[in-house]
Amino acid sequence: MIAILGAMEEEVAPLLKTLGDYKEVKHANNTFYLANFKGKELVIAYSKIGKVNAALTATVMIEKFGATKLLFTGVAGALNENLKIGDMLYASSLVQHDLDITAFGHPYGYVPGTSIFMKSDVNLNALAAKIAKTKGINLLEGVIATGDQFVCNGERKEWIKTTFKADATEMEGASVALVCESLGVPFFILRAISDEAGGGAEFDFDEFLQSSANISADFVLSMVEEL
């Protein structure tokens, strides 16, 4: 069973449209979609925004539905000034930027018993790079910082970038990574850049979300086909 997870409904809608035939299962105040694609069993869901929702949904996909690999798709804001709107970035590692027990002498992003940086699966990353090359997509690699904050303040962006050497920020990835790392499930996190480090140009986010979701859905299903 392969899990495909997005934070928002718009991020999984293109997947369901492509698959066409699926079964809905209601559980834990959410809907999980069971489908088959090219002989591979899938469980698909959108978690709703934020670390707790994402961790809960990822856990259910693994513990209840038996997912043995997890692919996450969504959008993120750039911290690296070289990233532009529409760029595709996968996480080499992820960190929780809002985790702070520095009062006890620990570094930012750390609690005892867990890693500060959680590494994604090298085999899934390599597969993604191969598929990107085939599709002519410039797939980039970087560190993604996660927190329960929509980060639009320039000073905060710079702090996250400097503290964690992070390339992008979002609200779910590291919590999904922690669940997968704890339960021994390989994972892959794909993000489309929705805004640039310096503010970027004005654009229609809804239109961007739709177009990036379509591209991401096609990309993720191509990965599923190769697994």
Number of C-alpha atoms within 10 A of each C-alpha: 18 21 25 27 26 27 24 17 14 17 25 24 19 19 19 17 11 13 13 10 12 16 11 13 11 9 11 9 6 13 16 24 19 19 19 16 13 9 9 13 14 22 24 25 26 26 23 16 16 19 23 16 19 25 21 15 27 27 18 16 25 22 12 10 16 14 21 17 22 26 21 27 25 27 28 27 26 29 28 20 13 10 20 18 18 17 21 24 24 23 27 19 22 28 27 28 26 15 16 14 14 12 8 7 7 12 14 19 22 19 14 8 6 12 14 21 20 21 20 22 20 13 12 19 20 11 16 21 18 15 18 18 12 9 11 9 15 12 18 16 16 16 24 33 30 29 21 16 13 13 17 13 9 12 10 11 20 15 14 23 22 12 12 19 16 25 24 31 30 26 25 28 32 29 24 29 30 22 19 23 18 10 13 12 16 19 25 27 27 25 27 26 26 23 24 21 22 13 13 13 9 7 11 8 11 10 10 17 20 15 14 24 24 18 15 24 22 15 18 19 18 16 18 21 11 11 11
